[in-house]
């Protein structure tokens, strides 16, 4: 984080993948963040480590992967 000059997890992902996008534009495979956890968008819900699934409305930020 120090090398990228950021102070939080959002800054790290933004430095690598660009600015976050609105949740409505999220597609399968996009990176999502909820609190300190990073996960993957699976359509109407997001999956996190440990088989935790939450609705996309509970996600804080979304980053589009380059396709």
N, C-alpha and C positions, 0 to 999 in steps of 0.2 A: 504494500500500500504506500509505503514511503517513496518508493521509486516512481510510482505513478503520480504522486503528489495529491492523493485523495485521503479522506478521513473515514470513509464508511464503505460498506459493501455495495451500496448503490453506485458510488463513485468508481469502484473497481470495474463493475460490469459495464457502466457507461463508457469508461475509458477504452474498453475492448470492443464493445458492440454498438456504441453510439447511444444517442438519447433515447430515453424510454418512450414508448408509444401508449396511446389510450388502451384501456382494457378491452374495449369493443373491437379493436383491430387485431387482437391476439389470435394466433392460429396454432394448430397442432405443432408441437416441438419448440415453441418460443420459450425463452427463459422468463420465469416469474419470481417475484420476491414477496415473501410475507414475513414481516419482522426481520430476523436475521437469517432465515432459511431461504435457500434458492431451490426452485423446482422447475417443472416442465408443464406447459399448458397442454391439456388433453381435450380440448374442445370446450365443453361447458364447465369443466372442473380442472383443477391443477393438482398434480401429484408431487409429493415431497418424499424425502428419504424416510424409510420406515413405513411405507404404504399409507401415509397420511394423505387423504384427499380432501380438498376444500373447494367450494364453488368459486368461480372466477370473481364474483363480487367481493370475496374476502381477500383478494390479492392486492398488495400495495402498489407494485410496479410491474411492467412488462417490457421486455426488450425483444425486438424482432431479430431473428437470425437471418443472415443473408442467404437467400435461395437463388 
